[in-house]
């Protein structure tokens, strides 16, 4: 439900022309590596091979929106894994210089799934549309991911195209266009494995989050910041963990099955008072959401998707 809400918020902002892309220097290669870090466990869980081919084309960095580029690529990878029962997912990236001096970066995601029928192609990028096949219906969804991805690609000067045939899988091509940027530091082949600058104190954090992808992302951030963490996926498990172990802070997802983050916080406060530092994890762009979290007894607030710099700033208050 939270992922659906995020999609609806993004789509509403796109429809109202209220979503703007950033223009900062970033390495497209790093985006691919970050997405693979997130998606590899999901692919392995289904027995799928996840392969990657990256060719910089002489351009290592561009001016653009790293976060929105990652959002589109993650969506394409998530769909590929979701709709592929066996075989592999292949990710490719390359870049080329355009006649006007700008750089086009092209990402491709290929799968060995069932493919898409010709009659369905016209509805593929339409909002709130699902394909009629039983495989698509089995996995559900609101039909917003590709619609959002298409609009984001266009905002970044690119496009999304598709090559597919029933029984032959699908390949989505996604491009962005930006000015070439200078590389500030030597490129890293595995940037996420490089430890973040050490904090003054190592914290032991309890992450209460039911979404598997969010778990992977936040746990990786905590590790890069030099902190240790345990993870639970429900409010009941969070209360049980707090009874068994002492933590410096709790990252509390507001929306969880059973007991939500608000109720868990109230129960913690009724037993422990203000001894526990609780940080809300909640959907962004919701009016009054921050105030609601603080009123429930939470000490701080982080909106999803969580950014590393924001997480570091919040935890630095305890370190």
Secondary structure, 3 states (H helix, E strand, C coil): CHHHHHHHHHHHHHHCCCCCCCCEEECHHHHHHHHHHHHHHHHHHCCCEEEEEEECCCCCCEEECHHHHHHHHHHHHHHHHHCCCCCEEEEEEEEEECCCCEEEEEEEEEECCCCCCHHHHHHCCCCCCCCCCHHHHHHCCCCCHHHHHHHHHHHCCCCEEEEECCCCCEEEEEEEEEEECCCCCCCCCCHHHCCCCCCCCCCEEEEECCCHHHHHHHHHHHHHCCCEEEEECCHHHHHHHHHHCCCCEEEEECCCCCCCHHHHHHHHHHHHCCCCEEEEEEECCCCCHHHHHHHCCCCEEEEECCCHHHHHHHHHCCC
